[in-house]
């Protein structure tokens, strides 16, 4: 049994793929910038003895890292799920 989404059934799939690709690029850029800023704030607040800000910056760094990982691996994850769906 071949189970695969019909990408031809939707009009303007090429434009849709381009828009999704552009959105993933923006998410990755913003996540990396957030990771850099959070790491800098974490380092500065830890060295100056501000534990509340250091905790918030550490949480921001972990969220940014998770977001970048999910956005970067999103295409591979979808391809994996599509290949698993074909074998079921």
N, C-alpha and C positions, 0 to 999 in steps of 0.2 A: 504494500500500500504506500503510495507516494503522497505524503501530506506536506504541502508547501504553500505558503501564502501566494496569492495571485497578485503580483505587483502590477500586472498589466490592467487589472480591473479598476484601478484608480487613475483618474486623469492627472496629467502633469507629474508623474512620478519622478522624472528627472529633476524638476524644480524642487519637489519635496525632499529628495535626497540631498540636494545642494543646501537647502535651508537647514535641515537637520545637521549636516556636516558643519555649517557655519555656527550653529548654536553650540555644538560640542566644542568647537574651537574657542568660542568665547568663554564657555564654562571652564575649560582647562586653563586659559590665560588668567581668568579671575581667581581660580583656585590656587594657582601657583603664586600670584601676587599676594593673595591673602596668607598663604603659607610663609612667604618671606617676611611680610609685615608682622605677622604674629610671632615668628621666631625672633625678630629684632626686639619687639616689645617684651617678649618673655625674657630675653637675655638682659635687657636694660632694667626691667623691674626686679628681676632676681638679684642683680648686682647692687641695686640701691635699697634693697630690703623692703619691697612692697609686695607682700605675699598675695593679696587679693588680686592685684593686676596681673601678677605672674600666673595665677591659677586661671584667670580668664584668657590670657594670651596662650597658655598651654592648651586649653580647650579649643581655642580658635585654630591653633596649629593642627591639632588632631582632626578637627572637622574638615579643614582645608585639605589635609592629606587624604582623608577618606573620600572627599568629593573628587579630587583629582584622580584617585585610583578608580573610582566607579565610572567617571566620565571617560577615562582613558581605556578602560577595559570593557566599556559598554558594547562596542561593536563586536569584539571577540566573544563576549557573553551571548549576544543575540545569535551570532553564527553558530555557537556551540548548541544553544537551545534548538535552533532550527535543524541541526544535524541529528540531535537526539529525537526530535519529533518525527523525523523521517524513519527512524529505526523502530519506533513504537508500533 
